Amino acid sequence: MAAMNRQLRLAQRPVGMVDDATFDLVETPIPELAGGEALVKMAYLSIDPTNRVWIREEPSYLPPVGIGEVMRGGAVGTVVESRSDAYPVGAVVTGLLGWQEHAVIGTETLGRVVPDGVPMTAVLNAFGSSGMTAYFGMTDVAHTKEGDVIVVSGAAGSVGSLAGQMGKILGGHVIGIAGTDEKCAWVTNDLGFDACINYKTEDVPRRLDELCPNGIDVYFDNVGGAILDAALARLALNARVAVCGTISTYNSTDLPDPIHFYFNLVSTRSRMEGFLVLDYLDRFDEGAAKILEWMLDGRLQAKEQIVDGLEHAPEALNMLFTGGNTGKLLVRVDPEA
Ligand SMILES: NC(=O)c1ccc[n+]([C@@H]2O[C@H](COP(=O)([O-])OP(=O)(O)OC[C@H]3O[C@@H](n4cnc5c(N)ncnc54)[C@H](OP(=O)(O)O)[C@@H]3O)[C@@H](O)[C@H]2O)c1
């Protein structure tokens, strides 16, 4: 009998948070490999806010996941069978391998072979899309420089915690915004941020006035909404707003609240730029080399939070929206990983 694969397939598009009806857990035989293909045994899934974006009806930067299709998602695993020279047995591979226990790569799905010695969890965090998003967002998009006053929302999350630390390394004065006192304590005490605002219990505009009396030079936006508006209202001259994501809108079926302080971009001659980490794929080695240097120097740390079991991936996704994660959220698919 053929070996079996378990997959989470999109059953219906959610309204708001995902629920029990959003995905079907399906058992299906692992297909025979064709020439040029390899079979990857999944170790970890990367749980990302963009997973929620991909199951919306409307297209974004990638087409929506179709009903009945395996849920799209970043993952890492090991090649366990191969008919491909590019993916030898034993190679660690990462890519959009999907929410499943095994993935066939080499034809429709491609993977990137990971250099020896990088822990699988780090492949999805500091050396994966989170690290690269933080790095290229802070450098290429925000043009962070010595002396900048930097505000980072989603500060205790995966991208935000890395972006804020990079802001410090690049010589900035960094203020985080996060949803609990524990998260604020972590980014200030452990990660070296200069201050942190709890947006659930504090008055964000007033605190920004206190903490950034001369305005904000760089706003690294992970959340959008009212926090973006508060930052726009306080831009310094020639500020840069790096639009990384707008998690406050991903579960919503309504149009986002209006942005009131847009004109400040004009009066301060500032630049607001959206970016996608996918556009930096050919520069990942450059980002990884810098991140490795900073980690070895002890100046950059990355944290992972792990949920066990493929079947718990939907609940894990919701944790991103309730603030249940600190650092990078991963699902361990292989209990032995
Ligand atoms: N542009 C790109 O290429 C790219 C690549 C990767 C990620 N991103 C974006 O980067 C952002 C962060 O992603 P991540 O993977 O690092 O996730 P994450 O920050 O690890 O997790 C999401 C965090 O967002 C916070 N949050 C949730 N709802 C919120 C709301 N309504 N208002 C304010 N904060 C809220 C929660 O923390 P609290 O407890 O603080 O609320 C939660 O922990 C997302 O917007 C994502 O789409 C963009």
The ligand as a MOL file (V3000), in Angstrom:
LIG
                    3D

  0  0  0     0  0            999 V3000
M  V30 BEGIN CTAB
M  V30 COUNTS 48 52 0 0 0
M  V30 BEGIN ATOM
M  V30 1 N 6.1690 42.8430 2.9520 0
M  V30 2 C 6.6000 41.6040 3.1020 0
M  V30 3 O 7.2640 41.0260 2.2300 0
M  V30 4 C 6.2790 40.8890 4.3690 0
M  V30 5 C 6.9160 39.6770 4.7130 0
M  V30 6 C 6.6060 39.0920 5.9520 0
M  V30 7 C 5.6710 39.6920 6.7840 0
M  V30 8 N 5.0730 40.8330 6.3810 0 CHG=1
M  V30 9 C 4.1100 41.5210 7.2460 0
M  V30 10 O 4.7830 41.8530 8.4420 0
M  V30 11 C 3.8420 41.9250 9.4980 0
M  V30 12 C 4.3450 41.0740 10.6420 0
M  V30 13 O 4.4200 39.7150 10.2120 0
M  V30 14 P 5.0740 38.6040 11.1490 0
M  V30 15 O 5.1620 37.3690 10.3510 0
M  V30 16 O 6.2720 39.1430 11.7880 0 CHG=-1
M  V30 17 O 3.9370 38.4040 12.2400 0
M  V30 18 P 4.1050 38.6330 13.7980 0
M  V30 19 O 4.4270 40.0730 14.0010 0
M  V30 20 O 5.0270 37.6230 14.3570 0
M  V30 21 O 2.6510 38.3430 14.3530 0
M  V30 22 C 1.6430 39.2420 14.1920 0
M  V30 23 C 1.5530 40.1950 15.4110 0
M  V30 24 O 0.7630 41.3100 15.0240 0
M  V30 25 C 0.1610 41.8570 16.1620 0
M  V30 26 N -1.2160 42.2520 15.8110 0
M  V30 27 C -2.2300 41.4450 15.4480 0
M  V30 28 N -3.3480 42.1720 15.1750 0
M  V30 29 C -3.0070 43.4800 15.3850 0
M  V30 30 C -3.7060 44.7150 15.2950 0
M  V30 31 N -4.9930 44.7430 14.9150 0
M  V30 32 N -3.0550 45.8490 15.6040 0
M  V30 33 C -1.7570 45.8260 15.9940 0
M  V30 34 N -1.0290 44.6780 16.0880 0
M  V30 35 C -1.6450 43.5290 15.7970 0
M  V30 36 C 0.1630 40.7830 17.2440 0
M  V30 37 O 0.9690 41.2130 18.3410 0
M  V30 38 P 0.4230 42.2200 19.4760 0
M  V30 39 O 0.3150 41.4050 20.7250 0
M  V30 40 O 1.5010 43.2400 19.5330 0
M  V30 41 O -0.9080 42.7430 19.0250 0
M  V30 42 C 0.8330 39.5850 16.5870 0
M  V30 43 O 1.7160 38.9070 17.4320 0
M  V30 44 C 2.5050 41.4820 8.9200 0
M  V30 45 O 1.7670 42.6240 8.5600 0
M  V30 46 C 2.9110 40.7220 7.6810 0
M  V30 47 O 1.9000 40.6820 6.7090 0
M  V30 48 C 5.3590 41.4410 5.2090 0
M  V30 END ATOM
M  V30 BEGIN BOND
M  V30 1 1 1 2
M  V30 2 2 2 3
M  V30 3 1 2 4
M  V30 4 1 4 5
M  V30 5 2 4 48
M  V30 6 2 5 6
M  V30 7 1 6 7
M  V30 8 2 7 8
M  V30 9 1 8 9
M  V30 10 1 8 48
M  V30 11 1 9 10
M  V30 12 1 9 46
M  V30 13 1 10 11
M  V30 14 1 11 12
M  V30 15 1 11 44
M  V30 16 1 12 13
M  V30 17 1 13 14
M  V30 18 2 14 15
M  V30 19 1 14 16
M  V30 20 1 14 17
M  V30 21 1 17 18
M  V30 22 2 18 19
M  V30 23 1 18 20
M  V30 24 1 18 21
M  V30 25 1 21 22
M  V30 26 1 22 23
M  V30 27 1 23 24
M  V30 28 1 23 42
M  V30 29 1 24 25
M  V30 30 1 25 26
M  V30 31 1 25 36
M  V30 32 1 26 27
M  V30 33 1 26 35
M  V30 34 2 27 28
M  V30 35 1 28 29
M  V30 36 1 29 30
M  V30 37 2 29 35
M  V30 38 1 30 31
M  V30 39 2 30 32
M  V30 40 1 32 33
M  V30 41 2 33 34
M  V30 42 1 34 35
M  V30 43 1 36 37
M  V30 44 1 36 42
M  V30 45 1 37 38
M  V30 46 2 38 39
M  V30 47 1 38 40
M  V30 48 1 38 41
M  V30 49 1 42 43
M  V30 50 1 44 45
M  V30 51 1 44 46
M  V30 52 1 46 47
M  V30 END BOND
M  V30 END CTAB
M  END
